[in-house]
Amino acid sequence: MKIKKANAGALTNFEVLDFLRSRGAAKDPTRVIAPIAASEFKVYDYLVESAACNQTRESINELLDKCKKYDLAKAEILNIINIRPASPVEIDPIIEESEKRMGEGIEDLIEMVTTVLPPPPTQMNTGEEVVAGDEEIADGEQTATAMATEN
């Protein structure tokens, strides 16, 4: 492995996950196939359940390009990529003095983030369950209504 720049800066969770995957980390239940330390597997397990698991280099690069107009610090952009905030409440601790610096631009930033970066697996599963539950209720109501009109 060739090191291009030692200590070049902070990494996104996606970059760490990509690195661990390149070293052989996977959902192997025995954890004996890959030459990875137990602590690295713990990091891998955490990152697989975070927003990083569905991100791509292209989506991160697109976000970086679109964030230029907001005049955010590197650390703020890094946290936005890692956390993938989806509401103003989640943005507030990431961006210092967000109301003062951005005003109404916070909503635009959130919309851009949720459009460009894919949701974490926990939000994807929750969204599907809610939709499926609503469909079942709607079907049940239609059936009850149809039964009432038939009688």
C-alpha positions as CSV (number, residue, x, y, z in Angstrom):
1,M,0.0,0.0,0.0
2,K,1.4,3.4,-1.0
3,I,0.7,6.4,1.1
4,K,0.1,9.5,-1.0
5,K,-0.1,12.1,1.7
6,A,0.4,11.2,5.3
7,N,-2.0,12.9,7.7
8,A,-3.6,14.9,4.8
9,G,-6.7,15.7,6.8
10,A,-9.9,14.3,8.3
11,L,-11.7,11.4,6.5
12,T,-15.4,11.1,5.9
13,N,-17.1,8.0,7.3
14,F,-17.6,6.8,3.7
15,E,-13.8,6.9,3.1
16,V,-13.1,4.9,6.3
17,L,-15.7,2.4,5.3
18,D,-14.3,2.2,1.8
19,F,-10.8,1.6,3.2
20,L,-12.0,-1.1,5.6
21,R,-13.9,-2.9,2.7
22,S,-10.7,-2.7,0.6
23,R,-8.9,-4.5,3.4
24,G,-11.5,-7.3,3.4
25,A,-14.0,-6.2,6.0
26,A,-17.4,-7.7,5.4
27,K,-20.4,-9.1,7.3
28,D,-18.5,-12.4,7.8
29,P,-19.9,-13.8,11.1
30,T,-16.7,-15.7,11.9
31,R,-14.4,-12.7,11.3
32,V,-11.5,-15.0,10.5
33,I,-11.3,-14.6,6.7
34,A,-10.0,-11.0,6.6
35,P,-6.8,-9.8,8.2
36,I,-8.5,-7.0,10.2
37,A,-8.3,-6.3,13.9
38,A,-11.3,-6.7,16.2
39,S,-11.5,-2.9,16.7
40,E,-11.6,-2.3,12.9
41,F,-14.5,-4.7,12.7
42,K,-16.3,-2.7,15.4
43,V,-15.8,0.4,13.3
44,Y,-17.0,-1.4,10.2
45,D,-20.1,-2.7,12.0
46,Y,-20.9,0.9,13.1
47,L,-20.3,2.4,9.7
48,V,-22.4,-0.2,7.9
49,E,-25.4,1.0,9.9
50,S,-24.7,4.7,9.3
51,A,-25.4,7.1,6.4
52,A,-21.9,6.2,4.9
53,C,-23.0,2.7,3.8
54,N,-25.2,4.0,1.0
55,Q,-23.0,6.9,-0.1
56,T,-20.9,7.0,-3.2
57,R,-17.9,9.1,-4.3
58,E,-20.1,10.7,-6.9
59,S,-22.7,11.8,-4.4
60,I,-20.1,13.2,-2.0
61,N,-18.4,15.1,-4.9
62,E,-21.8,16.5,-6.0
63,L,-22.5,17.6,-2.4
64,L,-19.1,19.2,-2.2
65,D,-19.7,21.2,-5.4
66,K,-23.2,22.3,-4.2
67,C,-22.0,23.3,-0.8
68,K,-19.6,25.9,-2.1
69,K,-22.3,28.6,-2.3
70,Y,-23.0,28.2,1.5
71,D,-19.5,29.2,2.6
72,L,-19.2,26.4,5.1
73,A,-16.0,25.4,6.9
74,K,-14.4,22.1,6.0
75,A,-15.4,20.6,9.4
76,E,-19.0,21.6,8.9
77,I,-19.1,20.0,5.4
78,L,-17.4,16.8,6.8
79,N,-20.1,16.6,9.6
80,I,-22.9,17.1,7.0
81,I,-21.5,14.2,4.9
82,N,-21.1,12.0,8.0
83,I,-24.4,12.8,9.7
84,R,-26.6,13.5,6.7
85,P,-29.0,15.9,8.5
86,A,-32.6,15.9,7.3
87,S,-34.1,18.7,9.5
88,P,-33.1,22.2,10.8
89,V,-32.8,20.7,14.3
90,E,-30.0,18.4,13.0
91,I,-28.2,21.2,11.2
92,D,-28.1,23.5,14.2
93,P,-25.3,21.7,16.1
94,I,-23.3,21.2,12.9
95,I,-23.1,24.7,11.6
96,E,-22.0,27.4,14.1
97,E,-24.5,30.2,14.3
98,S,-26.6,28.7,11.6
99,E,-29.5,31.0,11.9
100,K,-27.3,34.1,11.8
101,R,-25.1,32.9,8.9
102,M,-27.6,31.2,6.7
103,G,-31.1,32.4,7.6
104,E,-33.6,30.9,5.2
105,G,-30.8,29.1,3.4
106,I,-30.9,26.3,6.0
107,E,-34.0,24.8,4.4
108,D,-32.3,24.9,0.9
109,L,-29.2,23.2,2.4
110,I,-31.3,20.5,4.0
111,E,-33.3,19.9,0.8
112,M,-30.0,19.7,-1.2
113,V,-28.4,17.3,1.3
114,T,-31.5,15.0,1.4
115,T,-31.6,15.0,-2.4
116,V,-27.9,14.4,-3.1
117,L,-27.0,12.0,-0.3
118,P,-28.9,8.7,0.0
119,P,-30.7,8.0,3.4
120,P,-29.0,5.7,6.0
121,P,-30.4,2.2,6.1
122,T,-32.4,2.9,9.3
123,Q,-34.4,5.7,7.6
124,M,-34.9,3.5,4.5
125,N,-36.4,0.7,6.5
126,T,-38.5,2.9,8.6
127,G,-39.9,4.7,5.5
128,E,-40.8,1.4,3.8
129,E,-42.6,0.1,6.9
130,V,-44.7,3.2,7.3
131,V,-45.7,3.2,3.7
132,A,-46.5,-0.5,3.8
133,G,-48.5,0.0,7.0
134,D,-50.5,2.9,5.5
135,E,-51.3,0.7,2.4
136,E,-52.6,-2.1,4.6
137,I,-54.8,0.3,6.5
138,A,-56.1,1.9,3.3
139,D,-56.8,-1.6,1.8
140,G,-58.6,-2.6,5.0
141,E,-60.8,0.5,4.9
142,Q,-61.7,-0.1,1.3
143,T,-62.6,-3.6,2.1
144,A,-64.8,-2.6,5.0
145,T,-66.4,0.1,2.9
146,A,-67.0,-2.3,0.0
147,M,-68.5,-4.8,2.5
148,A,-70.9,-2.2,3.9
149,T,-72.1,-1.2,0.5
150,E,-72.6,-4.8,-0.6
151,N,-74.9,-5.5,2.4
